[in-house]
Amino acid sequence: MAYLTEAEAARFASKQKRKGDCSLWQSKLDKDVYGMFFLRRKNRRAHRVAWFSAYGDLPEGRVVNHLCRNRACVNPQHLQAVTVRENVFLNSTAISYINSQKTHCPAGHSYDRIYSGQRYCSICDRAKKQRLRAKWRLEEDPLNI
């Protein structure tokens, strides 16, 4: 089933160039280095148009992930529909993924407490609270009388 008209598909194909297995976008790129394509009165990201042309609508709650890790690639075989969470964890350069893999604090103690979804090192947390209490005690009486 064709999701793009022949004219749309021809215009889309004219803006890509094969390099190895990837089809690299040769037209306008946005600030995040994703290709941009004007389709049906709206600017759209080229990899999403490539997904739409090959597979149709993106399933609810899914985003397009580049298996080749190249944001300018519009080869539908290099694209997959994943949840936002899966996309973050598949992209090993994401800060949230990097932090999720840490098991110890910068001082070398293990993260042994969880409060509101945030991991803490109880040793460093206790030391921080002691420093703050000492600071606040001094601030209570600015004249130290």
C-alpha positions as CSV (number, residue, x, y, z in Angstrom):
1,M,0.0,0.0,0.0
2,A,1.4,3.4,-1.0
3,Y,1.2,6.0,1.7
4,L,2.8,8.8,-0.4
5,T,1.6,9.9,-3.9
6,E,3.9,9.3,-6.8
7,A,4.9,13.0,-6.9
8,E,5.6,13.1,-3.1
9,A,7.6,9.9,-3.3
10,A,9.7,11.1,-6.3
11,R,10.4,14.5,-4.5
12,F,11.3,12.6,-1.3
13,A,13.6,10.2,-3.2
14,S,15.4,13.1,-5.0
15,K,16.6,14.5,-1.6
16,Q,18.5,11.4,-0.5
17,K,21.8,9.8,-1.5
18,R,23.0,6.3,-0.8
19,K,26.2,5.9,1.2
20,G,26.9,2.3,2.2
21,D,23.6,0.9,3.7
22,C,22.3,4.3,4.7
23,S,20.2,6.7,2.6
24,L,21.5,10.1,3.7
25,W,19.2,13.1,3.6
26,Q,20.7,15.8,1.4
27,S,18.3,18.6,1.9
28,K,17.5,20.9,4.9
29,L,18.5,19.7,8.4
30,D,17.0,21.0,11.7
31,K,19.0,22.0,14.8
32,D,19.2,18.4,15.9
33,V,20.6,17.3,12.6
34,Y,17.4,15.4,11.5
35,G,16.4,15.9,7.9
36,M,13.3,18.1,7.2
37,F,10.8,17.5,4.4
38,F,7.8,19.7,3.6
39,L,4.8,17.3,3.1
40,R,1.2,18.2,2.9
41,R,1.5,21.8,4.1
42,K,3.8,21.0,7.0
43,N,7.5,20.6,7.7
44,R,8.2,17.1,9.0
45,R,11.2,15.1,10.0
46,A,12.5,13.1,7.0
47,H,13.0,9.9,8.9
48,R,9.3,10.0,10.1
49,V,8.2,10.5,6.5
50,A,10.4,7.6,5.4
51,W,8.7,5.5,8.1
52,F,5.2,6.7,7.0
53,S,6.0,6.0,3.3
54,A,7.1,2.4,4.1
55,Y,4.9,1.3,7.0
56,G,2.1,3.9,7.4
57,D,1.1,5.6,10.6
58,L,3.4,5.3,13.6
59,P,1.7,3.3,16.4
60,E,0.4,5.3,19.4
61,G,3.1,6.1,22.0
62,R,6.0,5.2,19.7
63,V,8.8,7.1,18.2
64,V,11.2,6.3,15.3
65,N,14.6,5.0,16.3
66,H,17.6,4.9,14.0
67,L,19.3,1.5,14.2
68,C,22.3,2.8,12.3
69,R,22.6,5.7,14.9
70,N,22.7,8.2,11.9
71,R,20.1,10.9,12.3
72,A,20.4,11.9,8.6
73,C,19.5,8.3,7.5
74,V,16.1,7.8,5.9
75,N,16.5,4.2,5.0
76,P,13.2,2.5,6.3
77,Q,15.2,-0.7,7.0
78,H,17.3,1.3,9.5
79,L,14.2,2.6,11.4
80,Q,12.2,0.9,14.1
81,A,9.2,2.0,16.2
82,V,10.0,2.0,19.9
83,T,8.8,3.7,23.1
84,V,10.5,6.9,24.2
85,R,12.1,4.9,27.1
86,E,13.4,2.2,24.8
87,N,14.8,4.9,22.5
88,V,16.7,6.5,25.4
89,F,18.1,3.2,26.6
90,L,19.0,2.0,23.1
91,N,20.9,5.3,22.6
92,S,23.9,4.6,24.9
93,T,25.0,8.3,24.6
94,A,21.9,9.6,26.4
95,I,22.7,11.1,29.8
96,S,19.7,9.3,31.5
97,Y,21.1,6.0,30.2
98,I,24.6,6.7,31.4
99,N,23.4,7.8,34.8
100,S,21.1,4.7,35.1
101,Q,24.2,2.5,34.7
102,K,26.1,4.1,37.6
103,T,26.1,2.0,40.8
104,H,28.4,4.1,42.9
105,C,28.5,7.8,43.9
106,P,31.5,10.0,42.9
107,A,33.1,9.2,46.2
108,G,33.0,5.5,45.5
109,H,30.1,4.5,47.9
110,S,27.3,2.4,46.5
111,Y,23.9,4.0,45.9
112,D,21.9,2.3,48.6
113,R,18.8,4.6,49.1
114,I,15.9,5.5,46.8
115,Y,13.7,8.4,47.5
116,S,11.1,9.6,45.0
117,G,12.8,7.6,42.3
118,Q,16.2,9.3,43.0
119,R,19.1,7.1,44.0
120,Y,21.3,8.3,46.9
121,C,24.4,7.3,48.7
122,S,23.5,7.3,52.4
123,I,27.1,8.1,53.5
124,C,27.5,11.2,51.4
125,D,23.9,12.2,52.1
126,R,24.5,12.1,55.9
127,A,27.8,14.1,55.5
128,K,25.9,16.7,53.4
129,K,23.2,17.1,56.0
130,Q,25.8,17.5,58.8
131,R,27.6,20.3,56.7
132,L,24.3,22.1,56.1
133,R,23.2,21.9,59.8
134,A,26.6,23.4,60.9
135,K,26.2,26.2,58.3
136,W,22.7,26.9,59.4
137,R,23.7,27.0,63.1
138,L,26.2,29.8,62.3
139,E,23.6,31.7,60.2
140,E,21.0,31.7,63.1
141,D,23.0,34.1,65.1
142,P,25.0,36.3,62.8
143,L,26.8,38.0,65.8
144,N,27.8,34.6,67.3
145,I,26.8,35.9,70.8
